[in-house]
Amino acid sequence: METCRKLAEQICEYPQSSLRTDKEACIRGLGLTLEEGLRLENTLWSTNLGLPDTLNGPLAFSERRKFVPTQET
């Protein structure tokens, strides 16, 4: 049970906008062809591209600092 709690805490540290689009991709992607799935992935990626966390995550990595998401949507 403690392992599940730790995993849940780790997941909650991720940007909520990314979690939302991942969940949407899983639900909407069921039964799609590869081409349709790639189109969906592109649409969802474009949705997240303009958000601050999408840019700050890689920047934090390159600066070797801990990424703290703003959780802006």
C-alpha positions in Angstrom: 0.0 0.0 0.0 2.9 2.4 0.8 4.3 1.8 -2.7 1.0 2.8 -4.3 1.0 6.0 -2.2 4.6 6.9 -3.2 3.7 6.3 -6.8 0.6 8.5 -6.5 2.7 11.2 -5.0 5.2 11.0 -7.8 2.5 11.2 -10.4 1.0 14.3 -8.7 4.3 16.1 -9.1 3.9 16.0 -12.9 2.3 18.9 -14.7 -1.4 18.4 -14.6 -1.8 19.5 -18.2 0.4 16.7 -19.3 -1.4 14.2 -17.2 -4.7 15.4 -18.6 -3.6 15.0 -22.2 -2.0 11.5 -21.5 -5.3 10.4 -20.0 -7.2 11.8 -23.0 -4.9 10.0 -25.4 -5.4 6.7 -23.6 -9.2 7.0 -23.7 -9.6 8.5 -27.2 -6.9 6.4 -28.7 -8.5 3.1 -28.1 -9.3 1.4 -31.4 -7.7 4.0 -33.6 -5.5 3.1 -36.5 -1.8 4.1 -36.3 -2.4 7.1 -38.6 -5.4 8.3 -36.5 -3.4 7.8 -33.3 -0.5 9.8 -34.6 -2.9 12.6 -35.6 -4.4 12.6 -32.1 -0.9 12.6 -30.5 0.0 15.6 -32.7 -3.2 17.5 -31.7 -2.6 16.9 -28.0 1.0 17.8 -28.2 0.1 21.1 -29.9 -2.3 21.8 -27.1 0.4 21.5 -24.5 3.1 23.2 -26.6 2.3 26.8 -25.5 2.0 26.0 -21.8 4.8 27.2 -19.4 5.6 23.7 -18.0 6.2 22.4 -21.5 9.1 24.8 -22.0 10.3 24.9 -18.4 10.7 21.2 -18.0 13.5 20.8 -20.7 15.1 24.0 -19.5 15.3 22.8 -15.9 16.9 19.6 -17.2 19.5 21.4 -19.3 20.3 23.6 -16.3 20.5 20.5 -14.1 17.9 21.8 -11.6 14.8 20.2 -10.2 11.7 20.9 -12.3 8.8 22.3 -10.3 5.7 22.6 -12.5 3.6 25.7 -12.3 0.4 23.7 -12.9 -0.9 26.4 -15.2 -3.4 25.1 -17.8 
